[in-house]
């Protein structure tokens, strides 16, 4: 049975991108002949994005921030307002192919499915994102290692360690239970890794469908809006937060020691960016504690609680006999 979809698109000064990409989204939705709604979450744009959408697409629900807040707080407006069975999180710079959704509804016949993402390719057809390998060892979590299975049987569902925040179709009830993305990661980076890890740790599963293709330009939207140095500072801060929230108790001490020694080394080598990341991270002690308590609350609600190591083992067990390419 096919599901209805709430498409949630966050945007900041994305008028030109929306002009190009919304028609492809509507085409893909209409191709499946399903019930849907479109929600645009505007992060205080100054390029008349809201005026354009209001005039060109009056049926699109527009939710606005009065001040710029970043990805998580912005997209959460739409996630929490969504009313359809599934929530499709979509970057404003992504184009969908006509049959993008065609293979994805089957995954939600499984009650434990959290979400599914498709294959992201560049404008020249180069592969950008596929399923993510559970590249976790010791006290280091990586969310960027892609993998593809060489031969996929029709009945095999490819697990992914994380769902890309650019094109994730997610069970609405589950993501609303999680209250969307953790806003501690604002303005950007690592929030989609965190969301996926939380889902896996709660006993839900994430999948990748290689036949669902979307197109994304190679250049980074964030890279155009922020200086490279500032992006690095925020990214490192958020990486620290992710590890603090998801490493088990036995590894927290080692993580803390490693972080402190890298901080001392950065001071000695005058690596100001890392030093700023460290102090920003330390200043969020209360917010990190709140996120930890929220995860504990969810564990009680779902009666499921998995460690990161158990998540990794679960994924590896599913793909242990498959020939794959990692990149």
LUMMARPA-955816 format. One record per atom (N, C-alpha, C, O): y, x negated, z negated. Coordinates in steps of 0.05 Angstrom, whole numbers, padded with zeros to 5 digits, always signed. Layout:
N
YXZ ...
// end
This chain:
327
-00024-00017+00000 +00000+00000+00000 +00025-00018+00000 +00028-00035-00017 +00043-00013+00019 +00067-00030+00021 +00087-00022-00002 +00087+00000-00012 +00103-00042-00008 +00122-00039-00030 +00151-00037-00019 +00156-00044+00003 +00169-00027-00036 +00197-00027-00029 +00210-00053-00039 +00200-00066-00058 +00232-00061-00027 +00244-00087-00033 +00274-00085-00039 +00289-00071-00024 +00283-00098-00060 +00311-00102-00065 +00317-00131-00057 +00307-00150-00069 +00334-00134-00036 +00342-00161-00027 +00367-00169-00043 +00387-00154-00042 +00366-00191-00057 +00388-00200-00073 +00398-00227-00062 +00384-00247-00061 +00423-00227-00053 +00435-00250-00040 +00459-00259-00056 +00479-00245-00058 +00458-00283-00068 +00482-00294-00081 +00499-00308-00061 +00489-00320-00042 +00525-00308-00065 +00543-00321-00045 +00569-00330-00058 +00579-00317-00076 +00579-00352-00048 +00606-00361-00054 +00619-00372-00029 +00610-00391-00017 +00640-00358-00020 +00653-00365+00005 +00633-00368+00028 +00634-00387+00043 +00616-00348+00030 +00595-00350+00050 +00598-00330+00073 +00579-00322+00085 +00622-00321+00078 +00627-00301+00098 +00615-00308+00125 +00601-00292+00137 +00620-00333+00134 +00609-00341+00160 +00578-00341+00161 +00566-00332+00180 +00566-00351+00139 +00537-00351+00138 +00525-00323+00137 +00505-00318+00150 +00538-00305+00123 +00529-00278+00121 +00531-00263+00148 +00514-00247+00155 +00552-00269+00163 +00555-00258+00190 +00531-00265+00207 +00522-00249+00223 +00522-00290+00204 +00500-00300+00221 +00473-00290+00211 +00455-00285+00228 +00469-00288+00185 +00442-00285+00174 +00435-00257+00165 +00411-00250+00166 +00453-00240+00157 +00446-00213+00149 +00432-00198+00170 +00413-00183+00164 +00440-00200+00196 +00425-00185+00217 +00396-00192+00218 +00379-00175+00224 +00389-00218+00212 +00360-00226+00213 +00345-00213+00189 +00322-00207+00191 +00359-00210+00167 +00347-00198+00143 +00341-00169+00148 +00319-00159+00143 +00361-00155+00159 +00357-00126+00165 +00336-00122+00186 +00320-00103+00184 +00334-00140+00206 +00314-00138+00226 +00286-00141+00215 +00268-00126+00222 +00282-00160+00196 +00256-00165+00184 +00248-00141+00166 +00225-00134+00166 +00267-00129+00152 +00261-00106+00135 +00254-00082+00151 +00235-00068+00145 +00269-00077+00172 +00264-00054+00190 +00238-00057+00205 +00225-00037+00212 +00231-00082+00211 +00206-00087+00225 +00182-00077+00209 +00162-00069+00220 +00183-00078+00182 +00161-00069+00165 +00163-00040+00158 +00144-00029+00147 +00185-00026+00166 +00188+00003+00161 +00183+00010+00132 +00167+00027+00125 +00197-00005+00114 +00195+00000+00086 +00222+00008+00074 +00243+00005+00087 +00221+00019+00050 +00245+00026+00035 +00257+00001+00024 +00243-00016+00013 +00284-00002+00027 +00296-00026+00017 +00325-00021+00008 +00337-00001+00016 +00336-00040-00006 +00365-00040-00013 +00374-00069-00011 +00359-00087-00017 +00400-00073-00004 +00411-00100-00004 +00433-00101-00025 +00450-00084-00027 +00432-00123-00041 +00451-00127-00062 +00464-00154-00057 +00450-00175-00057 +00490-00155-00054 +00505-00180-00051 +00518-00186-00077 +00533-00170-00088 +00513-00211-00087 +00525-00220-00112 +00546-00241-00106 +00539-00263-00099 +00571-00234-00109 +00593-00251-00101 +00604-00267-00125 +00611-00255-00145 +00605-00293-00122 +00613-00311-00143 +00643-00318-00140 +00650-00342-00138 +00660-00297-00141 +00689-00301-00140 +00698-00315-00114 +00713-00334-00115 +00688-00306-00091 +00695-00318-00065 +00725-00314-00059 +00737-00295-00069 +00735-00332-00044 +00764-00331-00035 +00767-00329-00005 +00789-00331+00005 +00744-00324+00009 +00745-00324+00039 +00741-00296+00050 +00733-00294+00073 +00748-00276+00035 +00746-00248+00044 +00717-00239+00050 +00712-00221+00066 +00698-00252+00036 +00670-00244+00039 +00666-00214+00032 +00653-00200+00047 +00678-00206+00009 +00674-00178+00000 +00686-00158+00020 +00674-00138+00025 +00709-00165+00030 +00722-00147+00050 +00704-00144+00075 +00701-00122+00085 +00693-00166+00084 +00676-00166+00108 +00652-00148+00104 +00645-00131+00120 +00638-00153+00081 +00613-00138+00076 +00619-00108+00072 +00605-00091+00082 +00641-00102+00058 +00648-00074+00054 +00653-00059+00080 +00646-00036+00083 +00666-00073+00099 +00672-00060+00124 +00649-00059+00144 +00644-00039+00157 +00634-00082+00145 +00612-00084+00165 +00586-00071+00155 +00572-00059+00171 +00581-00073+00129 +00556-00063+00118 +00562-00046+00093 +00556-00055+00070 +00573-00022+00096 +00581-00006+00073 +00557+00003+00055 +00562+00010+00032 +00533+00001+00065 +00510+00009+00048 +00501-00013+00029 +00486-00008+00011 +00511-00038+00033 +00504-00060+00015 +00519-00057-00011 +00544-00054-00012 +00504-00059-00033 +00516-00058-00060 +00529-00086-00066 +00515-00106-00063 +00554-00086-00073 +00568-00111-00079 +00573-00113-00109 +00586-00095-00121 +00564-00135-00121 +00569-00141-00149 +00585-00166-00150 +00579-00186-00136 +00607-00167-00166 +00625-00189-00165 +00630-00202-00192 +00632-00189-00213 +00632-00229-00192 +00642-00243-00215 +00672-00246-00211 +00682-00250-00189 +00687-00244-00233 +00716-00248-00232 +00723-00277-00231 +00744-00285-00220 +00706-00294-00242 +00709-00323-00241 +00683-00335-00231 +00662-00323-00234 +00685-00359-00220 +00661-00372-00209 +00643-00382-00232 +00652-00396-00250 +00617-00373-00231 +00599-00379-00253 +00575-00396-00245 +00561-00407-00262 +00569-00397-00219 +00545-00412-00211 +00522-00394-00204 +00524-00369-00206 +00500-00406-00196 +00477-00392-00184 +00464-00371-00203 +00463-00348-00197 +00455-00381-00226 +00439-00363-00244 +00455-00338-00253 +00445-00316-00250 +00478-00341-00265 +00493-00317-00274 +00499-00298-00251 +00501-00274-00254 +00504-00310-00227 +00511-00293-00204 +00487-00277-00193 +00489-00253-00190 +00465-00291-00188 +00442-00277-00177 +00429-00258-00198 +00417-00238-00190 +00432-00264-00223 +00422-00246-00244 +00435-00218-00244 +00423-00199-00252 +00460-00217-00234 +00473-00191-00231 +00456-00173-00214 +00452-00149-00220 +00447-00184-00192 +00431-00168-00173 +00403-00163-00182 +00392-00141-00178 +00391-00183-00194 +00363-00181-00204 +00361-00158-00224 +00343-00142-00223 +00380-00157-00243 +00379-00137-00264 +00387-00110-00254 +00381-00090-00267 +00401-00108-00232 +00410-00083-00220 +00389-00072-00200 +00390-00048-00193 +00370-00088-00192 +00350-00080-00172 +00333-00057-00181 +00326-00054-00204 +00327-00039-00162 +00312-00015-00168 +00286-00012-00153 +00270+00006-00159 +00281-00029-00133 +00257-00026-00117 +00233-00041-00130 +00236-00054-00151 +00210-00039-00118 +00185-00050-00130 +00186-00081-00131 +00177-00093-00151 +00198-00093-00110 +00199-00122-00108 +00227-00131-00105 +00244-00117-00094 +00233-00155-00116 +00260-00167-00112 +00257-00191-00094 +00241-00209-00100 +00272-00192-00073 +00272-00214-00054 +00297-00231-00059 +00319-00222-00052 +00294-00255-00070 +00316-00273-00075 +00320-00289-00050 +00302-00303-00040 +00344-00288-00039 +00350-00301-00013 +00376-00316-00013 +00397-00304-00020 +00376-00341-00005 +00401-00356-00002 +00416-00344+00022 +00404-00334+00041 +00443-00346+00021 +00459-00335+00043 +00458-00351+00068 +00468-00343+00089 +00446-00376+00067 +00445-00392+00091 +00417-00392+00104 +00410-00410+00120 +00400-00373+00097 +00373-00371+00107 +00370-00348+00127 +00380-00326+00122 +00357-00354+00150 +00351-00334+00170 +00321-00327+00167 +00304-00344+00164 +00315-00301+00170 +00287-00292+00169 +00277-00287+00197 +00291-00277+00214 +00251-00293+00201 +00238-00285+00226 +00230-00256+00223 +00227-00246+00201 +00225-00243+00245 +00221-00214+00245 +00197-00205+00228 +00198-00184+00215 +00175-00221+00228 +00152-00213+00213 +00149-00228+00187 +00127-00232+00176 +00172-00236+00176 +00172-00252+00151 +00156-00239+00129 +00140-00252+00115 +00160-00213+00124 +00147-00199+00102 +00119-00190+00107 +00105-00181+00089 +00110-00191+00132 +00086-00177+00140 +00061-00185+00124 +00045-00168+00117 +00058-00210+00117 +00034-00219+00102 +00037-00220+00072 +00019-00227+00058 +00060-00212+00062 +00066-00217+00034 +00059-00195+00015 +00055-00199-00009 +00057-00170+00025 +00052-00148+00007 +00024-00149-00006 +00021-00139-00029 +00005-00161+00007 -00022-00162-00003 -00023-00177-00030 -00040-00170-00047 -00006-00196-00034 -00007-00212-00059 -00002-00195-00084 -00012-00201-00105 +00013-00174-00080 +00020-00157-00103 -00001-00136-00109 +00003-00120-00128 -00023-00136-00094 -00045-00120-00102 -00059-00131-00127 -00073-00118-00142 -00054-00157-00131 -00063-00171-00155 -00043-00168-00178 -00020-00177-00174 -00050-00155-00200 -00031-00149-00221 -00019-00174-00234 +00001-00173-00247 -00033-00197-00231 -00023-00222-00243 -00003-00237-00226 +00007-00257-00234 +00002-00227-00201 +00020-00241-00184 +00049-00238-00193 +00058-00216-00199 +00062-00260-00196 +00091-00260-00202 +00107-00259-00177 +00125-00243-00174 +00100-00277-00158 +00116-00277-00133 +00103-00294-00111 +00083-00307-00115 +00115-00293-00088 +00105-00308-00065 +00130-00318-00048 +00150-00304-00046 +00127-00342-00037 +00148-00352-00020 +00136-00360+00007 +00112-00364+00009 +00153-00361+00027 +00144-00368+00054 +00151-00397+00060 +00162-00411+00044 +00145-00405+00085 +00150-00432+00094 +00179-00434+00103 +00189-00417+00118 +00193-00455+00094 +00221-00459+00102 +00221-00482+00123 +00212-00504+00118 +00233-00476+00146 +00235-00496+00167 +00265-00500+00174 +00281-00482+00169 +00272-00523+00185 +00299-00528+00193 +00305-00516+00220 +00287-00504+00233 +00329-00518+00229 +00338-00506+00254 +00324-00519+00278 +00323-00507+00300 +00313-00543+00275 +00298-00556+00296 +00268-00553+00293 +00252-00566+00307 +00260-00537+00274 +00231-00532+00270 +00218-00550+00250 +00194-00548+00245 +00233-00569+00239 +00221-00588+00220 +00215-00574+00193 +00231-00557+00184 +00193-00581+00181 +00185-00568+00156 +00202-00579+00133 +00204-00603+00129 +00213-00560+00117 +00229-00568+00094 +00214-00562+00067 +00212-00580+00050 +00203-00538+00065 +00190-00530+00040 +00164-00515+00046 +00164-00497+00063 +00143-00522+00032 +00118-00508+00033 +00109-00503+00004 +00126-00501-00014 +00083-00500-00001 +00074-00497-00028 +00081-00522-00044 +00081-00544-00033 +00086-00519-00069 +00093-00541-00087 +00069-00549-00103 +00056-00533-00116 +00063-00575-00102 +00040-00586-00117 +00048-00589-00147 +00071-00596-00153 +00029-00584-00165 +00035-00587-00194 +00037-00617-00201 +00020-00627-00215 +00058-00629-00193 +00062-00658-00196 +00073-00663-00224 +00097-00668-00228 +00056-00661-00244 +00063-00664-00272 +00044-00684-00285 +00020-00679-00284 +00055-00705-00297 +00038-00724-00311 +00053-00736-00334 +00077-00742-00331 +00040-00741-00356 +00054-00753-00379 +00076-00735-00388 +00072-00712-00397 +00101-00745-00387 +00124-00730-00396 +00144-00726-00372 +00168-00723-00377 +00133-00727-00348 +00150-00724-00324 +00142-00700-00308 +00119-00698-00299 +00161-00681-00304 +00156-00657-00288 +00171-00660-00261 +00196-00665-00261 +00157-00657-00239 +00170-00657-00213 +00166-00630-00200 +00144-00618-00202 +00186-00620-00186 +00183-00594-00173 +00187-00596-00143 +00190-00575-00130 +00187-00620-00132 +00194-00623-00104 +00172-00633-00086 +00176-00636-00062 +00148-00637-00097 +00126-00647-00080 +00113-00624-00064 +00101-00606-00076 +00116-00625-00038 +00104-00604-00021 +00075-00611-00015 +00067-00634-00016 +00059-00590-00010 +00032-00595+00001 +00024-00573+00019 +00031-00550+00016 +00008-00581+00039 -00003-00561+00058 -00033-00565+00060 -00043-00588+00061 -00048-00543+00060 -00077-00545+00063 -00084-00544+00093 -00073-00529+00108 -00102-00562+00101 -00108-00566+00129 -00120-00541+00142 -00112-00533+00164 -00140-00529+00129 -00152-00505+00140 -00153-00484+00118 -00165-00488+00097 -00140-00462+00123 -00138-00441+00103 -00155-00416+00112 -00150-00405+00133 -00174-00409+00096 -00190-00385+00101 -00173-00361+00097 -00154-00361+00082 -00179-00339+00111 -00163-00315+00110 -00161-00303+00082 -00141-00290+00075 -00182-00307+00066 -00182-00295+00040 -00173-00314+00018 -00174-00308-00006 -00163-00338+00025 -00153-00357+00005 -00123-00355+00002 -00108-00357+00022 -00115-00352-00022 -00086-00351-00029 -00077-00378-00039 -00089-00388-00059 -00057-00390-00027 -00048-00417-00035 -00030-00415-00059 -00008-00403-00057 -00037-00427-00081 -00019-00427-00104 +00004-00447-00101 +00000-00467-00088 +00026-00440-00112 +00049-00459-00112 +00059-00462-00141 +00063-00442-00155 +00065-00487-00148 +00075-00492-00175 +00102-00479-00179 +00109-00471-00201 +00117-00478-00158 +00143-00464-00161 +00150-00448-00136 +00141-00454-00114 +00166-00427-00140 +00177-00411-00119 +00205-00421-00113 +00221-00424-00131 +00211-00425-00088 +00238-00434-00081 +00258-00411-00086 +00253-00388-00080 +00281-00419-00098 +00302-00399-00102 +00315-00390-00077 +00333-00373-00077 +00307-00401-00054 +00319-00394-00028 +00305-00370-00015 +00317-00357+00002 +00280-00365-00022 +00265-00344-00008 +00240-00334-00024 +00218-00337-00014 +00245-00324-00047 +00223-00315-00064 +00221-00285-00067 +00241-00272-00074 +00198-00274-00061 +00192-00245-00064 +00177-00242-00090 +00156-00253-00094 +00189-00227-00109 +00179-00227-00137 +00176-00198-00147 +00192-00180-00140 +00156-00194-00164 +00151-00169-00177 +00176-00162-00194 +00183-00177-00212 +00188-00139-00189 +00213-00133-00203 +00210-00130-00233 +00226-00141-00248 +00189-00116-00241 +00185-00112-00270 +00182-00139-00285 +00192-00142-00307 +00168-00158-00272 +00163-00183-00285 +00189-00200-00287 +00195-00211-00308 +00204-00201-00265 +00228-00218-00266 +00250-00206-00283 +00266-00220-00295 +00250-00179-00285 +00269-00167-00303 +00261-00170-00332 +00278-00172-00350 +00235-00172-00338 +00226-00178-00365 +00235-00205-00373 +00242-00210-00396 +00236-00224-00354 +00245-00251-00359 +00276-00253-00359 +00287-00274-00365 +00289-00231-00353 +00318-00229-00352 +00329-00247-00330 +00351-00258-00332 +00313-00250-00309 +00321-00267-00286 +00320-00296-00292 +00303-00305-00308 +00337-00311-00279 +00338-00340-00283 +00352-00346-00310 +00370-00332-00318 +00344-00368-00322 +00356-00377-00347 +00384-00388-00340 +00386-00407-00325 +00405-00376-00351 +00432-00383-00344 +00441-00409-00357 +00463-00419-00352 +00424-00422-00373 +00430-00448-00385 +00433-00469-00363 +00445-00490-00367 +00420-00463-00339 +00421-00483-00317 +00445-00481-00299 +00448-00496-00281 +00463-00462-00305 +00487-00459-00288 +00503-00484-00289 +00505-00496-00311 +00516-00492-00267 +00519-00477-00243 +00496-00478-00222 +00494-00461-00205 +00479-00499-00224 +00458-00501-00203 +00437-00522-00211 +00441-00540-00227 +00414-00520-00197 +00391-00538-00197 +00372-00535-00221 +00380-00533-00244 +00346-00535-00214 +00323-00534-00232 +00318-00506-00243 +00298-00502-00257 +00335-00487-00238 +00331-00460-00249 +00307-00446-00236 +00293-00431-00250 +00301-00452-00211 +00278-00440-00198 +00252-00453-00208 +00231-00439-00210 +00253-00478-00214 +00229-00492-00225 +00223-00479-00253 +00200-00473-00259 +00244-00476-00269 +00241-00464-00295 +00229-00436-00294 +00211-00429-00309 +00240-00419-00275 +00231-00392-00273 +00201-00391-00266 +00186-00375-00278 +00193-00408-00248 +00165-00409-00240 +00146-00419-00262 +00125-00408-00266 +00155-00439-00276 +00139-00449-00299 +00137-00428-00320 +00115-00424-00332 +00158-00414-00326 +00156-00392-00346 +00136-00371-00337 +00120-00361-00353 +00136-00364-00311 +00117-00345-00301 +00089-00354-00305 +00072-00339-00315 +00083-00379-00296 +00056-00390-00299 +00047-00391-00329 +00025-00384-00335 +00065-00399-00346 +00059-00401-00374 +00053-00374-00387 +00040-00372-00408 +00064-00353-00375 +00059-00326-00385 +00034-00313-00373 +00028-00290-00378 +00020-00329-00357 -00005-00319-00345 -00002-00307-00318 -00022-00295-00308 +00021-00308-00306 +00026-00298-00279 +00022-00320-00259 +00022-00343-00266 +00020-00312-00233 +00014-00332-00213 +00034-00331-00190 +00046-00310-00184 +00039-00354-00178 +00058-00357-00155 +00042-00366-00131 +00025-00384-00133 +00049-00355-00108 +00035-00362-00083 +00053-00370-00060 +00077-00365-00061 +00041-00382-00040 +00055-00391-00016 +00041-00380+00008 +00017-00382+00010 +00056-00367+00026 +00045-00356+00050 +00055-00372+00074 +00079-00371+00081 +00037-00387+00087 +00045-00405+00108 +00053-00391+00134 +00066-00403+00151 +00046-00365+00136 +00053-00350+00160 +00080-00335+00158 +00089-00323+00177 +00092-00337+00135 +00119-00325+00131 +00139-00346+00135 +00143-00364+00118 +00154-00345+00157 +00172-00367+00165 +00201-00358+00162 +00209-00336+00171 +00217-00375+00149 +00246-00371+00150 +00259-00397+00157 +00247-00419+00156 +00284-00395+00166 +00298-00418+00177 +00323-00425+00160 +00339-00408+00153 +00325-00451+00153 +00346-00460+00136 +00358-00485+00147 +00343-00504+00153 +00385-00487+00150 +00397-00512+00160 +00392-00535+00141 +00389-00531+00117 +00390-00559+00152 +00383-00582+00136 +00404-00590+00115 +00398-00601+00094 +00430-00585+00121 +00451-00592+00103 +00451-00574+00079 +00445-00551+00081 +00459-00586+00056 +00459-00571+00031 +00485-00557+00027 +00507-00569+00030 +00484-00531+00019 +00508-00516+00013 +00522-00528-00011 +00547-00530-00011 +00507-00535-00032 +00518-00546-00056 +00532-00572-00049 +00554-00578-00060 +00520-00588-00032 +00532-00614-00024 +00559-00611-00011 +00575-00630-00012 +00564-00589+00001 +00589-00584+00015 +00611-00575-00005 +00635-00579+00000 +00603-00564-00028 +00622-00553-00047 +00628-00571-00070 +00649-00568-00083 +00609-00590-00076 +00613-00607-00099 +00609-00636-00092 +00595-00643-00073 +00623-00654-00106 +00620-00682-00102 +00592-00691-00110 +00580-00681-00129 +00582-00711-00096 +00555-00721-00100 +00551-00730-00129 +00530-00725-00141 +00571-00743-00141 +00569-00752-00168 +00566-00729-00188 +00550-00730-00207 +00582-00708-00183 +00581-00685-00201 +00554-00670-00199 +00543-00660-00219 +00543-00669-00175 +00517-00656-00171 +00496-00672-00186 +00478-00660-00199 +00497-00698-00185 +00478-00715-00199 +00479-00711-00229 +00459-00710-00243 +00503-00709-00240 +00507-00705-00269 +00494-00679-00278 +00479-00679-00298 +00500-00658-00264 +00489-00632-00271 +00458-00631-00268 +00444-00620-00284 +00449-00642-00246 +00420-00643-00240 +00405-00657-00262 +00384-00648-00271 +00415-00680-00271 +00402-00695-00292 +00402-00680-00318 +00382-00679-00333 +00425-00668-00324 +00427-00652-00349 +00406-00630-00349 +00392-00625-00369 +00403-00616-00326 +00384-00594-00324 +00355-00603-00325 +00338-00589-00335 +00351-00627-00314 +00324-00638-00315 +00316-00644-00344 +00293-00639-00352 +00335-00653-00360 +00329-00658-00389 +00323-00631-00403 +00304-00630-00419 +00338-00611-00396 +00334-00584-00408 +00306-00574-00401 +00292-00564-00419 +00298-00576-00376 +00272-00567-00367 +00250-00580-00383 +00231-00566-00392 +00251-00606-00387 +00231-00620-00402 +00231-00612-00431 +00209-00610-00443 +00254-00608-00442 +00256-00600-00470 +00243-00573-00474 +00230-00568-00495 +00246-00555-00455 +00236-00528-00458 +00206-00526-00453 +00193-00508-00464 +00195-00543-00436 +00167-00539-00427 +00146-00560-00434 +00122-00555-00432 +00155-00583-00443 +00135-00603-00453 +00124-00593-00479 +00138-00581-00496 +00098-00597-00483 +00086-00588-00509 +00095-00605-00532 +00106-00627-00528 +00089-00596-00556 +00099-00609-00580 +00091-00638-00582 +00106-00655-00592 +00066-00644-00573 +00056-00672-00575 +00072-00691-00557 +00072-00715-00562 +00084-00681-00536 +00099-00698-00517 +00129-00698-00522 +00143-00714-00510 +00138-00681-00539 +00167-00679-00543 +00178-00705-00556 +00200-00713-00549 +00163-00717-00574 +00172-00741-00587 +00175-00764-00567 +00196-00778-00566 +00155-00767-00550 +00156-00788-00529 +00179-00783-00510 +00193-00802-00502 +00184-00758-00503 +00206-00751-00485 +00233-00758-00498 +00251-00769-00485 +00236-00752-00524 +00260-00757-00538 +00266-00787-00539 +00289-00796-00535 +00245-00803-00545 +00248-00832-00547 +00256-00844-00519 +00274-00860-00517 +00242-00834-00498 +00248-00844-00471 +00277-00838-00463 +00291-00854-00452 +00285-00814-00469 +00312-00805-00462 +00333-00822-00477 +00353-00830-00465 +00328-00828-00502 +00347-00843-00518 +00349-00872-00507 +00371-00883-00505 +00326-00884-00501 +00327-00912-00491 +00340-00913-00464 +00354-00933-00458 +00336-00893-00447 +00350-00893-00421 +00380-00889-00425 +00396-00900-00410 +00387-00875-00445 +00416-00871-00451 +00428-00898-00460 +00449-00906-00451 +00414-00912-00478 +00424-00939-00487 +00426-00958-00464 +00446-00973-00461 +00406-00958-00446 +00407-00975-00423 +00430-00968-00404 +00443-00985-00393 +00436-00942-00402 +00458-00933-00385 +00485-00942-00397 +00503-00949-00382 +00487-00942-00423 +00511-00952-00436 +00515-00982-00430 +00537-00991-00424 +00493-00997-00433 +00495-01026-00428 +00501-01032-00399 +00515-01052-00393 +00492-01015-00381 +00496-01020-00352 +00520-01004-00341 +00525-01004-00317 +00534-00990-00359 +00558-00975-00351 +00552-00953-00330 +00567-00949-00312 +00529-00940-00334 +00521-00918-00316 +00533-00892-00327 +00520-00877-00341 +00558-00887-00321 +00573-00865-00333 +00562-00838-00326 +00563-00820-00343 +00550-00835-00303 +00540-00809-00295 +00517-00800-00313 +00515-00778-00322 +00499-00819-00319 +00476-00813-00336 +00486-00808-00365 +00476-00790-00378 +00505-00823-00373 +00516-00819-00400 +00528-00791-00403 +00524-00778-00423 +00543-00782-00383 +00554-00755-00383 +00532-00734-00384 +00534-00714-00398 +00511-00738-00368 +00489-00719-00368 +00477-00717-00395 +00470-00695-00405 +00473-00740-00408 +00461-00741-00435 +00478-00725-00455 +00467-00709-00470 +00504-00730-00455 +00521-00716-00475 +00523-00686-00469 +00525-00670-00487 +00523-00679-00443 +00523-00651-00436 +00498-00637-00446 +00499-00615-00457 +00476-00651-00443 +00450-00640-00452 +00450-00637-00483 +00442-00616-00493 +00460-00657-00497 +00460-00656-00526 +00479-00634-00537 +00474-00623-00558 +00499-00628-00521 +00518-00608-00530 +00507-00579-00528 +00519-00560-00539 +00484-00576-00515 +00472-00550-00511 +00449-00544-00530 +00431-00528-00524 +00450-00556-00553 +00429-00553-00573 +00424-00524-00580 +00401-00515-00580 +00445-00509-00585 +00442-00480-00592 +00431-00464-00569 +00413-00447-00573 +00441-00469-00545 +00432-00454-00521 +00402-00460-00515 +00387-00443-00508 +00394-00485-00519 +00366-00493-00514 +00348-00479-00535 +00327-00470-00528 +00357-00478-00559 +00342-00464-00580 +00339-00434-00573 +00318-00423-00577 +00360-00422-00563 +00359-00394-00555 +00338-00390-00533 +00323-00370-00533 +00338-00409-00513 +00318-00407-00491 +00290-00410-00502 +00271-00397-00492 +00286-00428-00521 +00260-00432-00533 +00250-00407-00547 +00227-00399-00545 +00268-00394-00562 +00262-00370-00577 +00256-00347-00558 +00239-00330-00563 +00270-00346-00535 +00265-00325-00516 +00237-00328-00503 +00224-00308-00499 +00229-00352-00498 +00202-00357-00487 +00181-00349-00507 +00161-00337-00500 +00185-00355-00533 +00167-00346-00554 +00164-00316-00555 +00143-00305-00559 +00187-00303-00551 +00187-00273-00551 +00170-00262-00528 +00155-00243-00531 +00173-00275-00505 +00157-00267-00482 +00127-00272-00485 +00111-00255-00477 +00120-00294-00498 +00092-00299-00504 +00080-00276-00520 +00057-00268-00516 +00095-00266-00539 +00085-00244-00556 +00082-00219-00540 +00063-00204-00545 +00101-00214-00522 +00100-00189-00507 +00076-00189-00488 +00063-00168-00485 +00071-00211-00474 +00050-00212-00454 +00023-00220-00466 +00002-00217-00453 +00023-00229-00491 -00001-00239-00505 -00015-00261-00490 -00039-00265-00492 +00001-00276-00474 -00009-00300-00460 +00010-00323-00466 +00034-00320-00468 -00003-00347-00469 +00013-00370-00475 -00002-00395-00465 -00021-00404-00477 +00008-00407-00443 -00005-00430-00431 +00014-00454-00433 +00038-00452-00431 +00002-00477-00437 +00017-00502-00436 +00020-00511-00407 +00007-00501-00389 +00038-00530-00403 +00042-00540-00376 +00017-00554-00365 +00011-00552-00341 +00003-00567-00382 -00022-00580-00374 -00043-00559-00365 -00057-00564-00346 -00044-00537-00379 -00063-00516-00372 -00055-00503-00345 -00073-00495-00330 -00029-00500-00340 -00020-00490-00315 -00028-00508-00292 -00038-00499-00271 -00024-00534-00296 -00032-00554-00276 -00062-00552-00270 -00071-00552-00247 -00078-00551-00291 -00107-00549-00288 -00116-00524-00273 -00134-00524-00257 -00102-00502-00278 -00108-00477-00265 -00103-00478-00235 -00119-00469-00219 -00081-00491-00228 -00074-00493-00199 -00093-00513-00185 -00103-00507-00164 -00098-00535-00198 -00116-00555-00187 -00144-00545-00183 -00158-00552-00164 -00153-00528-00201 -00180-00516-00199 -00182-00499-00174 -00203-00498-00161 -00160-00485-00167 -00160-00468-00143 -00162-00484-00117 -00173-00474-00097 -00151-00508-00117 -00148-00523-00092 -00165-00549-00092 -00162-00566-00075 -00184-00551-00112 -00198-00577-00116 -00215-00585-00092 -00219-00609-00088 -00225-00567-00076 -00243-00574-00054 -00229-00572-00027 -00242-00573-00006 -00202-00569-00027 -00187-00566-00003 -00176-00593+00007 -00167-00609-00009 -00177-00597+00033 -00164-00620+00045 -00134-00613+00048 -00127-00593+00059 -00117-00631+00038 -00089-00625+00039 -00072-00649+00046 -00081-00672+00044 -00047-00644+00054 -00027-00664+00059 -00004-00660+00040 +00007-00638+00039 +00003-00681+00026 +00026-00679+00007 +00049-00695+00019 +00046-00716+00031 +00073-00684+00015 +00097-00698+00025 +00122-00690+00009 +00144-00700+00014 
// end
